[in-house]
Amino acid sequence: MRAHPSPANESSAEEPPAPAADEASAGASAGAPEGGEHVGKTGRNLPLAVAVGAALGALVLLSLYTVKAIFLAVMVVFLFLGMRELAEAFRSRDIGVPFIPLATGMVGAPVVSYVWGPTATVAAVSLTILALLMTRMLDGSDGYVRDVAAGSLLAGYLVLMGGIVALLMRPDDGDHRTVIFIAITVASDTGGYFAGSFLGRHKLAPTISPKKTWEGVTGSAVMCMIVGGWLVWWLLDGGQIWQGVLVGLAAVVTATAGDLVESMVKRDLGIKDMGTLLPGHGGVMDRLDSLVATAPVVWLLLELFVPS
């Protein structure tokens, strides 16, 4: 370890939220401009979003660098809130997901992964899916495939992420590995936001997320590679700049994919944002989408490049 990280803004400034006419764009919406609000051309109340993001970043860093168990608890709370948002969104389309098995897996996967490692992660996610398959049988066959498919999506989407982040935290330098994961993902969102806002011209996936542009993705890639190269070299013993650059390059692909996946889900469900819990951002899942997709690849590449 070369140095301790300075506090960073953990907020996800991914693709800016859509105006009211765009129901499925990624990112969170601050709503229509009110008198006195500082709302940029993207429709986002940027000062409010930055303030909320800074508060979240402080909470994450404080818990991560004091007691790891506190960070795990904070993570589980956010994953639980994200699961609730998705479950409510599914319910709007008459899709029900077995709550108890998912909630149990949400708590259990990070704990067993942190204590026993990757084998326990696989077991926890597998048992969660098995439990929801069995639990849903109690409600009969009507809509069974629909409901268990949605439940399995949540297990693979959120329960697995909890386990993966716990694996990132498990080594002695796990706090630094977790900071690298979060910082690279935030860099992707931030670079994409500003590059897309000021330079965006060519649409990336107009039928899925009309606000995303190739220029935004390029900005994400540049920021990810810079932040990844710097932090892997700075925080991890034996870490090389080129390794961090590759981690950042892979992360921009997964972070963008995570944004697009959530945009597709929202478009299919006919909703604009997953919730309103985080002012200036939207719902919890509007902040977690890129983190969920990025966690596995960052963990895997760091294990390959700088084994714990």
ABEGO torsion letter per residue (X at the ends): XABBBBBBBABBABBBBBBAABAABBEBBAEBBBBGBBBBAAGBBAAAAAAAAAAAAAAAAAAAAABAAAAAAAAAAAAAAAAAAAAAAAAAAGBBBBAAAAAAAAAAAAAAAAAAEAAAAAAAAAAAAAAAAAAAAAAEABGAAAAAAAAAAAAAAAAAAAAAAAAAAABAAAAAAAAAAAAAAAAAAAAAAAAAAAABABBABAAABAABBAAAAAAAAAAAAAAAAAAAAAABBGBBAAAAAAAAAAAAAAAAAAAAAAAAAAAAAGBABAEAABBGAEBAAAAAAAAAAAAAAAAAAAAAABBX
